[in-house]
Amino acid sequence: CQKMRDAGHTFPVLMLTARDTNTDKVIGLDAGADDYMVKPFDLLELLARLRALLRRSSGQVSRVLSWERLRLDPSTYEVSYAERSLHLTRKEFCLLELLLRNGRRILTRSAMIDGCWSMAVPPEEETVKAHLKTLRQKLRQVGAPDPFIETVRGVGYRLNDM
């Protein structure tokens, strides 16, 4: 589920499992599941929950995120700057999407780790720095102003107001 969400998939997910501890439920929901049911289950309840998931998801329109001339479409996993396509890794895409969703709000490295990595194996904070470095290089290559992603010393990162 986490890998599907990291790849930008937004379809509804209901986990149906025999794992019944509160910890299991929290892990499943934090991984990106929209609902969680434990076996044995009642068929009528399962059908009602599926209908509710479909109702909630049918109204969702995939919004293209933008900043200046940058466009990121979470539903198609496409990114462009001034009509020039960017080819990003999954983590670069996730970091850029996180920044776009937060705009001028400063994100710490640990917030970026929480938003883009599995809690099972979180990376060191230096890993975030390395991914941001390559992301900035790719943005510069397609003509984005430098610094498109601003470093706020001692605090974190945010998108730069040009």
C-alpha positions as CSV (number, residue, x, y, z in Angstrom):
1,C,0.0,0.0,0.0
2,Q,2.8,2.4,0.9
3,K,4.5,1.7,-2.4
4,M,1.3,2.4,-4.3
5,R,0.8,5.7,-2.5
6,D,4.5,6.6,-3.0
7,A,3.9,6.0,-6.7
8,G,1.1,8.5,-6.7
9,H,-1.9,6.1,-6.9
10,T,-4.9,7.6,-5.2
11,F,-7.6,4.9,-5.7
12,P,-9.4,3.7,-2.6
13,V,-7.8,0.9,-0.5
14,L,-9.6,-1.2,2.0
15,M,-7.4,-3.6,4.0
16,L,-9.1,-6.9,4.8
17,T,-6.9,-8.9,7.1
18,A,-6.7,-11.2,10.1
19,R,-4.2,-8.8,11.8
20,D,-6.3,-7.4,14.6
21,T,-4.1,-5.4,17.0
22,N,-4.3,-1.7,17.2
23,T,-0.7,-1.4,16.1
24,D,-1.5,-3.4,12.9
25,K,-4.5,-1.1,12.2
26,V,-2.4,2.0,12.7
27,I,0.4,0.6,10.4
28,G,-2.1,-0.2,7.7
29,L,-3.9,3.2,7.8
30,D,-0.6,5.1,8.0
31,A,0.7,3.1,5.0
32,G,-2.2,4.7,3.0
33,A,-5.2,2.5,3.5
34,D,-8.5,4.3,3.5
35,D,-10.3,1.7,5.6
36,Y,-9.3,-1.4,7.6
37,M,-11.4,-4.5,8.4
38,V,-10.5,-7.5,10.4
39,K,-11.6,-11.1,9.6
40,P,-14.0,-12.6,10.2
41,F,-16.2,-9.9,8.8
42,D,-19.8,-9.3,8.1
43,L,-20.5,-9.2,4.4
44,L,-23.1,-6.5,4.6
45,E,-20.7,-4.3,6.6
46,L,-18.0,-4.9,4.0
47,L,-20.3,-3.9,1.1
48,A,-21.4,-0.8,3.0
49,R,-17.7,0.2,3.6
50,L,-16.9,-0.4,-0.1
51,R,-19.8,1.8,-1.1
52,A,-18.7,4.5,1.3
53,L,-15.1,4.4,-0.1
54,L,-16.4,4.6,-3.7
55,R,-18.7,7.6,-2.7
56,R,-15.8,9.4,-1.2
57,S,-13.4,8.8,-4.0
58,S,-15.8,9.5,-6.9
59,G,-15.9,13.1,-6.0
60,Q,-12.2,13.5,-5.9
61,V,-10.7,15.3,-8.9
62,S,-7.0,14.9,-9.2
63,R,-5.7,18.4,-8.8
64,V,-2.6,19.5,-10.7
65,L,-0.3,21.2,-8.2
66,S,1.6,24.2,-9.5
67,W,4.1,26.8,-8.4
68,E,5.3,29.5,-10.7
69,R,5.8,27.6,-14.0
70,L,6.1,24.2,-12.4
71,R,3.2,21.7,-12.8
72,L,2.9,18.3,-11.0
73,D,0.1,15.9,-11.7
74,P,-0.2,13.3,-8.9
75,S,-2.6,11.2,-10.9
76,T,-0.4,10.8,-13.9
77,Y,3.0,11.2,-12.2
78,E,4.0,13.9,-14.7
79,V,6.1,16.9,-13.8
80,S,7.0,19.8,-16.0
81,Y,8.5,23.3,-15.8
82,A,7.7,25.8,-18.5
83,E,6.3,22.9,-20.6
84,R,9.6,21.0,-20.3
85,S,9.2,17.5,-18.8
86,L,11.1,16.5,-15.7
87,H,11.9,12.8,-15.1
88,L,12.0,12.3,-11.3
89,T,12.6,9.3,-9.1
90,R,9.8,8.3,-6.8
91,K,11.4,10.0,-3.8
92,E,12.2,13.2,-5.8
93,F,8.5,13.2,-6.9
94,C,7.3,12.7,-3.4
95,L,9.5,15.5,-2.0
96,L,8.4,17.9,-4.7
97,E,4.8,17.0,-4.2
98,L,5.2,17.5,-0.4
99,L,6.8,20.9,-1.0
100,L,4.0,21.9,-3.5
101,R,1.3,20.9,-1.0
102,N,2.9,23.1,1.6
103,G,4.0,26.1,-0.4
104,R,5.9,28.7,1.7
105,R,5.5,26.6,4.8
106,I,8.9,25.4,6.0
107,L,9.3,21.6,6.2
108,T,12.0,20.0,8.3
109,R,14.0,17.1,7.1
110,S,12.2,14.9,9.6
111,A,8.8,16.1,8.3
112,M,10.0,15.1,4.8
113,I,11.1,11.7,6.0
114,D,7.7,11.2,7.6
115,G,5.9,12.2,4.4
116,C,8.0,10.2,1.9
117,W,9.6,7.2,3.5
118,S,8.2,4.1,5.2
119,M,8.4,4.2,8.9
120,A,9.8,0.6,8.8
121,V,13.2,1.8,7.5
122,P,13.5,5.6,7.8
123,P,16.6,7.1,6.2
124,E,19.2,9.4,7.8
125,E,18.4,13.1,7.4
126,E,21.4,13.4,5.0
127,T,19.5,11.2,2.6
128,V,16.9,14.0,2.3
129,K,19.6,16.5,1.6
130,A,21.0,14.3,-1.2
131,H,17.6,13.8,-2.8
132,L,16.9,17.6,-2.7
133,K,20.3,18.3,-4.3
134,T,19.5,16.1,-7.3
135,L,16.0,17.5,-7.5
136,R,17.3,21.1,-7.5
137,Q,19.8,20.1,-10.3
138,K,17.0,18.6,-12.4
139,L,14.9,21.8,-11.9
140,R,17.8,24.0,-13.0
141,Q,18.3,21.8,-16.1
142,V,14.7,22.7,-17.3
143,G,15.1,26.4,-16.6
144,A,13.7,26.8,-13.1
145,P,15.2,29.7,-11.2
146,D,17.8,29.0,-8.5
147,P,17.0,28.4,-5.7
148,F,13.6,27.1,-6.6
149,I,13.7,25.1,-3.3
150,E,14.9,27.5,-0.6
151,T,17.0,26.3,2.4
152,V,16.0,28.0,5.6
153,R,19.2,27.6,7.6
154,G,18.8,25.6,10.7
155,V,15.1,25.0,10.1
156,G,14.2,23.2,6.8
157,Y,13.1,23.8,3.2
158,R,10.3,25.5,1.3
159,L,9.5,26.8,-2.1
160,N,11.0,30.1,-3.0
161,D,8.8,33.0,-3.9
162,M,10.3,34.3,-7.2
